[in-house]
Amino acid sequence: MSQTITLRLAQRGILTLPKKLREAYNLKDGDNLTLLDLDGVFVLSPKLSQIVMLAERITDDLTQEGESLESMLKTLREEREKYHDES
């Protein structure tokens, strides 16, 4: 389905996808979409980006291993410092 569709931005930034598109891609109320901003060219996808899915999986794995957000951020800072010291 390759076509150009004009959408109107409503109050509070609300966009309505035409019924034809919602039905074609089986989109329901509450579904998440991914918006990619390419310097003002917006790409809207009904799928989560691979980066988001990978980040969620890593977070879940580390949380199950007992890691906290604070410990993950501390490790990230330490790794950045090591990288900076090596270069």
Phi and psi restraints in degrees (range 20) as a CNS / XPLOR table:
assign (resid 1 and name C) (resid 2 and name N)
       (resid 2 and name CA) (resid 2 and name C) 1.0 -104.1 20.0 2
assign (resid 2 and name N) (resid 2 and name CA)
       (resid 2 and name C) (resid 3 and name N) 1.0 107.1 20.0 2
assign (resid 2 and name C) (resid 3 and name N)
       (resid 3 and name CA) (resid 3 and name C) 1.0 -155.9 20.0 2
assign (resid 3 and name N) (resid 3 and name CA)
       (resid 3 and name C) (resid 4 and name N) 1.0 164.1 20.0 2
assign (resid 3 and name C) (resid 4 and name N)
       (resid 4 and name CA) (resid 4 and name C) 1.0 -102.5 20.0 2
assign (resid 4 and name N) (resid 4 and name CA)
       (resid 4 and name C) (resid 5 and name N) 1.0 129.6 20.0 2
assign (resid 4 and name C) (resid 5 and name N)
       (resid 5 and name CA) (resid 5 and name C) 1.0 -126.1 20.0 2
assign (resid 5 and name N) (resid 5 and name CA)
       (resid 5 and name C) (resid 6 and name N) 1.0 132.7 20.0 2
assign (resid 5 and name C) (resid 6 and name N)
       (resid 6 and name CA) (resid 6 and name C) 1.0 -94.2 20.0 2
assign (resid 6 and name N) (resid 6 and name CA)
       (resid 6 and name C) (resid 7 and name N) 1.0 127.9 20.0 2
assign (resid 6 and name C) (resid 7 and name N)
       (resid 7 and name CA) (resid 7 and name C) 1.0 -113.3 20.0 2
assign (resid 7 and name N) (resid 7 and name CA)
       (resid 7 and name C) (resid 8 and name N) 1.0 150.5 20.0 2
assign (resid 7 and name C) (resid 8 and name N)
       (resid 8 and name CA) (resid 8 and name C) 1.0 -110.7 20.0 2
assign (resid 8 and name N) (resid 8 and name CA)
       (resid 8 and name C) (resid 9 and name N) 1.0 131.6 20.0 2
assign (resid 8 and name C) (resid 9 and name N)
       (resid 9 and name CA) (resid 9 and name C) 1.0 -79.8 20.0 2
assign (resid 9 and name N) (resid 9 and name CA)
       (resid 9 and name C) (resid 10 and name N) 1.0 122.1 20.0 2
assign (resid 9 and name C) (resid 10 and name N)
       (resid 10 and name CA) (resid 10 and name C) 1.0 -95.5 20.0 2
assign (resid 10 and name N) (resid 10 and name CA)
       (resid 10 and name C) (resid 11 and name N) 1.0 -174.6 20.0 2
assign (resid 10 and name C) (resid 11 and name N)
       (resid 11 and name CA) (resid 11 and name C) 1.0 -53.7 20.0 2
assign (resid 11 and name N) (resid 11 and name CA)
       (resid 11 and name C) (resid 12 and name N) 1.0 145.0 20.0 2
assign (resid 11 and name C) (resid 12 and name N)
       (resid 12 and name CA) (resid 12 and name C) 1.0 59.3 20.0 2
assign (resid 12 and name N) (resid 12 and name CA)
       (resid 12 and name C) (resid 13 and name N) 1.0 24.0 20.0 2
assign (resid 12 and name C) (resid 13 and name N)
       (resid 13 and name CA) (resid 13 and name C) 1.0 79.0 20.0 2
assign (resid 13 and name N) (resid 13 and name CA)
       (resid 13 and name C) (resid 14 and name N) 1.0 18.0 20.0 2
assign (resid 13 and name C) (resid 14 and name N)
       (resid 14 and name CA) (resid 14 and name C) 1.0 -79.8 20.0 2
assign (resid 14 and name N) (resid 14 and name CA)
       (resid 14 and name C) (resid 15 and name N) 1.0 129.6 20.0 2
assign (resid 14 and name C) (resid 15 and name N)
       (resid 15 and name CA) (resid 15 and name C) 1.0 -112.2 20.0 2
assign (resid 15 and name N) (resid 15 and name CA)
       (resid 15 and name C) (resid 16 and name N) 1.0 142.4 20.0 2
assign (resid 15 and name C) (resid 16 and name N)
       (resid 16 and name CA) (resid 16 and name C) 1.0 -112.8 20.0 2
assign (resid 16 and name N) (resid 16 and name CA)
       (resid 16 and name C) (resid 17 and name N) 1.0 122.8 20.0 2
assign (resid 16 and name C) (resid 17 and name N)
       (resid 17 and name CA) (resid 17 and name C) 1.0 -80.7 20.0 2
assign (resid 17 and name N) (resid 17 and name CA)
       (resid 17 and name C) (resid 18 and name N) 1.0 136.5 20.0 2
assign (resid 17 and name C) (resid 18 and name N)
       (resid 18 and name CA) (resid 18 and name C) 1.0 -57.9 20.0 2
assign (resid 18 and name N) (resid 18 and name CA)
       (resid 18 and name C) (resid 19 and name N) 1.0 145.8 20.0 2
assign (resid 18 and name C) (resid 19 and name N)
       (resid 19 and name CA) (resid 19 and name C) 1.0 -53.0 20.0 2
assign (resid 19 and name N) (resid 19 and name CA)
       (resid 19 and name C) (resid 20 and name N) 1.0 -39.2 20.0 2
assign (resid 19 and name C) (resid 20 and name N)
       (resid 20 and name CA) (resid 20 and name C) 1.0 -57.5 20.0 2
assign (resid 20 and name N) (resid 20 and name CA)
       (resid 20 and name C) (resid 21 and name N) 1.0 -42.8 20.0 2
assign (resid 20 and name C) (resid 21 and name N)
       (resid 21 and name CA) (resid 21 and name C) 1.0 -70.2 20.0 2
assign (resid 21 and name N) (resid 21 and name CA)
       (resid 21 and name C) (resid 22 and name N) 1.0 -43.8 20.0 2
assign (resid 21 and name C) (resid 22 and name N)
       (resid 22 and name CA) (resid 22 and name C) 1.0 -58.7 20.0 2
assign (resid 22 and name N) (resid 22 and name CA)
       (resid 22 and name C) (resid 23 and name N) 1.0 -42.2 20.0 2
assign (resid 22 and name C) (resid 23 and name N)
       (resid 23 and name CA) (resid 23 and name C) 1.0 -70.2 20.0 2
assign (resid 23 and name N) (resid 23 and name CA)
       (resid 23 and name C) (resid 24 and name N) 1.0 -41.6 20.0 2
assign (resid 23 and name C) (resid 24 and name N)
       (resid 24 and name CA) (resid 24 and name C) 1.0 -61.7 20.0 2
assign (resid 24 and name N) (resid 24 and name CA)
       (resid 24 and name C) (resid 25 and name N) 1.0 -34.1 20.0 2
assign (resid 24 and name C) (resid 25 and name N)
       (resid 25 and name CA) (resid 25 and name C) 1.0 -110.1 20.0 2
assign (resid 25 and name N) (resid 25 and name CA)
       (resid 25 and name C) (resid 26 and name N) 1.0 14.0 20.0 2
assign (resid 25 and name C) (resid 26 and name N)
       (resid 26 and name CA) (resid 26 and name C) 1.0 53.0 20.0 2
assign (resid 26 and name N) (resid 26 and name CA)
       (resid 26 and name C) (resid 27 and name N) 1.0 46.1 20.0 2
assign (resid 26 and name C) (resid 27 and name N)
       (resid 27 and name CA) (resid 27 and name C) 1.0 -89.4 20.0 2
assign (resid 27 and name N) (resid 27 and name CA)
       (resid 27 and name C) (resid 28 and name N) 1.0 132.8 20.0 2
assign (resid 27 and name C) (resid 28 and name N)
       (resid 28 and name CA) (resid 28 and name C) 1.0 -120.9 20.0 2
assign (resid 28 and name N) (resid 28 and name CA)
       (resid 28 and name C) (resid 29 and name N) 1.0 162.6 20.0 2
assign (resid 28 and name C) (resid 29 and name N)
       (resid 29 and name CA) (resid 29 and name C) 1.0 -53.8 20.0 2
assign (resid 29 and name N) (resid 29 and name CA)
       (resid 29 and name C) (resid 30 and name N) 1.0 133.9 20.0 2
assign (resid 29 and name C) (resid 30 and name N)
       (resid 30 and name CA) (resid 30 and name C) 1.0 91.1 20.0 2
assign (resid 30 and name N) (resid 30 and name CA)
       (resid 30 and name C) (resid 31 and name N) 1.0 -9.4 20.0 2
assign (resid 30 and name C) (resid 31 and name N)
       (resid 31 and name CA) (resid 31 and name C) 1.0 -64.9 20.0 2
assign (resid 31 and name N) (resid 31 and name CA)
       (resid 31 and name C) (resid 32 and name N) 1.0 145.5 20.0 2
assign (resid 31 and name C) (resid 32 and name N)
       (resid 32 and name CA) (resid 32 and name C) 1.0 -92.4 20.0 2
assign (resid 32 and name N) (resid 32 and name CA)
       (resid 32 and name C) (resid 33 and name N) 1.0 142.0 20.0 2
assign (resid 32 and name C) (resid 33 and name N)
       (resid 33 and name CA) (resid 33 and name C) 1.0 -122.5 20.0 2
assign (resid 33 and name N) (resid 33 and name CA)
       (resid 33 and name C) (resid 34 and name N) 1.0 154.4 20.0 2
assign (resid 33 and name C) (resid 34 and name N)
       (resid 34 and name CA) (resid 34 and name C) 1.0 -106.9 20.0 2
assign (resid 34 and name N) (resid 34 and name CA)
       (resid 34 and name C) (resid 35 and name N) 1.0 128.9 20.0 2
assign (resid 34 and name C) (resid 35 and name N)
       (resid 35 and name CA) (resid 35 and name C) 1.0 -110.2 20.0 2
assign (resid 35 and name N) (resid 35 and name CA)
       (resid 35 and name C) (resid 36 and name N) 1.0 122.5 20.0 2
assign (resid 35 and name C) (resid 36 and name N)
       (resid 36 and name CA) (resid 36 and name C) 1.0 -109.5 20.0 2
assign (resid 36 and name N) (resid 36 and name CA)
       (resid 36 and name C) (resid 37 and name N) 1.0 123.9 20.0 2
assign (resid 36 and name C) (resid 37 and name N)
       (resid 37 and name CA) (resid 37 and name C) 1.0 -99.7 20.0 2
assign (resid 37 and name N) (resid 37 and name CA)
       (resid 37 and name C) (resid 38 and name N) 1.0 110.9 20.0 2
assign (resid 37 and name C) (resid 38 and name N)
       (resid 38 and name CA) (resid 38 and name C) 1.0 -106.0 20.0 2
assign (resid 38 and name N) (resid 38 and name CA)
       (resid 38 and name C) (resid 39 and name N) 1.0 74.2 20.0 2
assign (resid 38 and name C) (resid 39 and name N)
       (resid 39 and name CA) (resid 39 and name C) 1.0 51.3 20.0 2
assign (resid 39 and name N) (resid 39 and name CA)
       (resid 39 and name C) (resid 40 and name N) 1.0 50.3 20.0 2
assign (resid 39 and name C) (resid 40 and name N)
       (resid 40 and name CA) (resid 40 and name C) 1.0 94.5 20.0 2
assign (resid 40 and name N) (resid 40 and name CA)
       (resid 40 and name C) (resid 41 and name N) 1.0 -5.7 20.0 2
assign (resid 40 and name C) (resid 41 and name N)
       (resid 41 and name CA) (resid 41 and name C) 1.0 -102.3 20.0 2
assign (resid 41 and name N) (resid 41 and name CA)
       (resid 41 and name C) (resid 42 and name N) 1.0 115.0 20.0 2
assign (resid 41 and name C) (resid 42 and name N)
       (resid 42 and name CA) (resid 42 and name C) 1.0 -94.2 20.0 2
assign (resid 42 and name N) (resid 42 and name CA)
       (resid 42 and name C) (resid 43 and name N) 1.0 133.1 20.0 2
assign (resid 42 and name C) (resid 43 and name N)
       (resid 43 and name CA) (resid 43 and name C) 1.0 -116.8 20.0 2
assign (resid 43 and name N) (resid 43 and name CA)
       (resid 43 and name C) (resid 44 and name N) 1.0 119.8 20.0 2
assign (resid 43 and name C) (resid 44 and name N)
       (resid 44 and name CA) (resid 44 and name C) 1.0 -109.0 20.0 2
assign (resid 44 and name N) (resid 44 and name CA)
       (resid 44 and name C) (resid 45 and name N) 1.0 125.4 20.0 2
assign (resid 44 and name C) (resid 45 and name N)
       (resid 45 and name CA) (resid 45 and name C) 1.0 -126.8 20.0 2
assign (resid 45 and name N) (resid 45 and name CA)
       (resid 45 and name C) (resid 46 and name N) 1.0 138.1 20.0 2
assign (resid 45 and name C) (resid 46 and name N)
       (resid 46 and name CA) (resid 46 and name C) 1.0 -75.0 20.0 2
assign (resid 46 and name N) (resid 46 and name CA)
       (resid 46 and name C) (resid 47 and name N) 1.0 -1.4 20.0 2
assign (resid 46 and name C) (resid 47 and name N)
       (resid 47 and name CA) (resid 47 and name C) 1.0 -108.5 20.0 2
assign (resid 47 and name N) (resid 47 and name CA)
       (resid 47 and name C) (resid 48 and name N) 1.0 147.4 20.0 2
assign (resid 47 and name C) (resid 48 and name N)
       (resid 48 and name CA) (resid 48 and name C) 1.0 -68.1 20.0 2
assign (resid 48 and name N) (resid 48 and name CA)
       (resid 48 and name C) (resid 49 and name N) 1.0 144.4 20.0 2
assign (resid 48 and name C) (resid 49 and name N)
       (resid 49 and name CA) (resid 49 and name C) 1.0 -65.9 20.0 2
assign (resid 49 and name N) (resid 49 and name CA)
       (resid 49 and name C) (resid 50 and name N) 1.0 151.8 20.0 2
assign (resid 49 and name C) (resid 50 and name N)
       (resid 50 and name CA) (resid 50 and name C) 1.0 -61.0 20.0 2
assign (resid 50 and name N) (resid 50 and name CA)
       (resid 50 and name C) (resid 51 and name N) 1.0 -34.2 20.0 2
assign (resid 50 and name C) (resid 51 and name N)
       (resid 51 and name CA) (resid 51 and name C) 1.0 -64.5 20.0 2
assign (resid 51 and name N) (resid 51 and name CA)
       (resid 51 and name C) (resid 52 and name N) 1.0 -45.0 20.0 2
assign (resid 51 and name C) (resid 52 and name N)
       (resid 52 and name CA) (resid 52 and name C) 1.0 -62.5 20.0 2
assign (resid 52 and name N) (resid 52 and name CA)
       (resid 52 and name C) (resid 53 and name N) 1.0 -45.5 20.0 2
assign (resid 52 and name C) (resid 53 and name N)
       (resid 53 and name CA) (resid 53 and name C) 1.0 -63.4 20.0 2
assign (resid 53 and name N) (resid 53 and name CA)
       (resid 53 and name C) (resid 54 and name N) 1.0 -41.4 20.0 2
assign (resid 53 and name C) (resid 54 and name N)
       (resid 54 and name CA) (resid 54 and name C) 1.0 -65.5 20.0 2
assign (resid 54 and name N) (resid 54 and name CA)
       (resid 54 and name C) (resid 55 and name N) 1.0 -43.1 20.0 2
assign (resid 54 and name C) (resid 55 and name N)
       (resid 55 and name CA) (resid 55 and name C) 1.0 -61.9 20.0 2
assign (resid 55 and name N) (resid 55 and name CA)
       (resid 55 and name C) (resid 56 and name N) 1.0 -41.5 20.0 2
assign (resid 55 and name C) (resid 56 and name N)
       (resid 56 and name CA) (resid 56 and name C) 1.0 -64.7 20.0 2
assign (resid 56 and name N) (resid 56 and name CA)
       (resid 56 and name C) (resid 57 and name N) 1.0 -39.7 20.0 2
assign (resid 56 and name C) (resid 57 and name N)
       (resid 57 and name CA) (resid 57 and name C) 1.0 -66.1 20.0 2
assign (resid 57 and name N) (resid 57 and name CA)
       (resid 57 and name C) (resid 58 and name N) 1.0 -43.2 20.0 2
assign (resid 57 and name C) (resid 58 and name N)
       (resid 58 and name CA) (resid 58 and name C) 1.0 -63.2 20.0 2
assign (resid 58 and name N) (resid 58 and name CA)
       (resid 58 and name C) (resid 59 and name N) 1.0 -44.1 20.0 2
assign (resid 58 and name C) (resid 59 and name N)
       (resid 59 and name CA) (resid 59 and name C) 1.0 -60.4 20.0 2
assign (resid 59 and name N) (resid 59 and name CA)
       (resid 59 and name C) (resid 60 and name N) 1.0 -45.3 20.0 2
assign (resid 59 and name C) (resid 60 and name N)
       (resid 60 and name CA) (resid 60 and name C) 1.0 -60.8 20.0 2
assign (resid 60 and name N) (resid 60 and name CA)
       (resid 60 and name C) (resid 61 and name N) 1.0 -44.9 20.0 2
assign (resid 60 and name C) (resid 61 and name N)
       (resid 61 and name CA) (resid 61 and name C) 1.0 -61.8 20.0 2
assign (resid 61 and name N) (resid 61 and name CA)
       (resid 61 and name C) (resid 62 and name N) 1.0 -46.2 20.0 2
assign (resid 61 and name C) (resid 62 and name N)
       (resid 62 and name CA) (resid 62 and name C) 1.0 -67.9 20.0 2
assign (resid 62 and name N) (resid 62 and name CA)
       (resid 62 and name C) (resid 63 and name N) 1.0 -37.2 20.0 2
assign (resid 62 and name C) (resid 63 and name N)
       (resid 63 and name CA) (resid 63 and name C) 1.0 -64.2 20.0 2
assign (resid 63 and name N) (resid 63 and name CA)
       (resid 63 and name C) (resid 64 and name N) 1.0 -40.3 20.0 2
assign (resid 63 and name C) (resid 64 and name N)
       (resid 64 and name CA) (resid 64 and name C) 1.0 -64.6 20.0 2
assign (resid 64 and name N) (resid 64 and name CA)
       (resid 64 and name C) (resid 65 and name N) 1.0 -28.1 20.0 2
assign (resid 64 and name C) (resid 65 and name N)
       (resid 65 and name CA) (resid 65 and name C) 1.0 -84.2 20.0 2
assign (resid 65 and name N) (resid 65 and name CA)
       (resid 65 and name C) (resid 66 and name N) 1.0 3.7 20.0 2
assign (resid 65 and name C) (resid 66 and name N)
       (resid 66 and name CA) (resid 66 and name C) 1.0 92.6 20.0 2
assign (resid 66 and name N) (resid 66 and name CA)
       (resid 66 and name C) (resid 67 and name N) 1.0 6.8 20.0 2
assign (resid 66 and name C) (resid 67 and name N)
       (resid 67 and name CA) (resid 67 and name C) 1.0 -76.4 20.0 2
assign (resid 67 and name N) (resid 67 and name CA)
       (resid 67 and name C) (resid 68 and name N) 1.0 145.2 20.0 2
assign (resid 67 and name C) (resid 68 and name N)
       (resid 68 and name CA) (resid 68 and name C) 1.0 -107.5 20.0 2
assign (resid 68 and name N) (resid 68 and name CA)
       (resid 68 and name C) (resid 69 and name N) 1.0 167.5 20.0 2
assign (resid 68 and name C) (resid 69 and name N)
       (resid 69 and name CA) (resid 69 and name C) 1.0 -59.1 20.0 2
assign (resid 69 and name N) (resid 69 and name CA)
       (resid 69 and name C) (resid 70 and name N) 1.0 -41.4 20.0 2
assign (resid 69 and name C) (resid 70 and name N)
       (resid 70 and name CA) (resid 70 and name C) 1.0 -61.8 20.0 2
assign (resid 70 and name N) (resid 70 and name CA)
       (resid 70 and name C) (resid 71 and name N) 1.0 -42.8 20.0 2
assign (resid 70 and name C) (resid 71 and name N)
       (resid 71 and name CA) (resid 71 and name C) 1.0 -68.8 20.0 2
assign (resid 71 and name N) (resid 71 and name CA)
       (resid 71 and name C) (resid 72 and name N) 1.0 -35.4 20.0 2
assign (resid 71 and name C) (resid 72 and name N)
       (resid 72 and name CA) (resid 72 and name C) 1.0 -66.1 20.0 2
assign (resid 72 and name N) (resid 72 and name CA)
       (resid 72 and name C) (resid 73 and name N) 1.0 -42.0 20.0 2
assign (resid 72 and name C) (resid 73 and name N)
       (resid 73 and name CA) (resid 73 and name C) 1.0 -67.3 20.0 2
assign (resid 73 and name N) (resid 73 and name CA)
       (resid 73 and name C) (resid 74 and name N) 1.0 -37.6 20.0 2
assign (resid 73 and name C) (resid 74 and name N)
       (resid 74 and name CA) (resid 74 and name C) 1.0 -62.5 20.0 2
assign (resid 74 and name N) (resid 74 and name CA)
       (resid 74 and name C) (resid 75 and name N) 1.0 -45.9 20.0 2
assign (resid 74 and name C) (resid 75 and name N)
       (resid 75 and name CA) (resid 75 and name C) 1.0 -62.4 20.0 2
assign (resid 75 and name N) (resid 75 and name CA)
       (resid 75 and name C) (resid 76 and name N) 1.0 -40.9 20.0 2
assign (resid 75 and name C) (resid 76 and name N)
       (resid 76 and name CA) (resid 76 and name C) 1.0 -61.3 20.0 2
assign (resid 76 and name N) (resid 76 and name CA)
       (resid 76 and name C) (resid 77 and name N) 1.0 -44.8 20.0 2
assign (resid 76 and name C) (resid 77 and name N)
       (resid 77 and name CA) (resid 77 and name C) 1.0 -61.6 20.0 2
assign (resid 77 and name N) (resid 77 and name CA)
       (resid 77 and name C) (resid 78 and name N) 1.0 -42.6 20.0 2
assign (resid 77 and name C) (resid 78 and name N)
       (resid 78 and name CA) (resid 78 and name C) 1.0 -62.8 20.0 2
assign (resid 78 and name N) (resid 78 and name CA)
       (resid 78 and name C) (resid 79 and name N) 1.0 -42.8 20.0 2
assign (resid 78 and name C) (resid 79 and name N)
       (resid 79 and name CA) (resid 79 and name C) 1.0 -65.7 20.0 2
assign (resid 79 and name N) (resid 79 and name CA)
       (resid 79 and name C) (resid 80 and name N) 1.0 -39.1 20.0 2
assign (resid 79 and name C) (resid 80 and name N)
       (resid 80 and name CA) (resid 80 and name C) 1.0 -63.1 20.0 2
assign (resid 80 and name N) (resid 80 and name CA)
       (resid 80 and name C) (resid 81 and name N) 1.0 -41.6 20.0 2
assign (resid 80 and name C) (resid 81 and name N)
       (resid 81 and name CA) (resid 81 and name C) 1.0 -63.4 20.0 2
assign (resid 81 and name N) (resid 81 and name CA)
       (resid 81 and name C) (resid 82 and name N) 1.0 -42.6 20.0 2
assign (resid 81 and name C) (resid 82 and name N)
       (resid 82 and name CA) (resid 82 and name C) 1.0 -62.4 20.0 2
assign (resid 82 and name N) (resid 82 and name CA)
       (resid 82 and name C) (resid 83 and name N) 1.0 -42.3 20.0 2
assign (resid 82 and name C) (resid 83 and name N)
       (resid 83 and name CA) (resid 83 and name C) 1.0 -63.8 20.0 2
assign (resid 83 and name N) (resid 83 and name CA)
       (resid 83 and name C) (resid 84 and name N) 1.0 -42.3 20.0 2
assign (resid 83 and name C) (resid 84 and name N)
       (resid 84 and name CA) (resid 84 and name C) 1.0 -65.8 20.0 2
assign (resid 84 and name N) (resid 84 and name CA)
       (resid 84 and name C) (resid 85 and name N) 1.0 -40.3 20.0 2
assign (resid 84 and name C) (resid 85 and name N)
       (resid 85 and name CA) (resid 85 and name C) 1.0 -66.9 20.0 2
assign (resid 85 and name N) (resid 85 and name CA)
       (resid 85 and name C) (resid 86 and name N) 1.0 -31.4 20.0 2
assign (resid 85 and name C) (resid 86 and name N)
       (resid 86 and name CA) (resid 86 and name C) 1.0 -76.5 20.0 2
assign (resid 86 and name N) (resid 86 and name CA)
       (resid 86 and name C) (resid 87 and name N) 1.0 -25.1 20.0 2
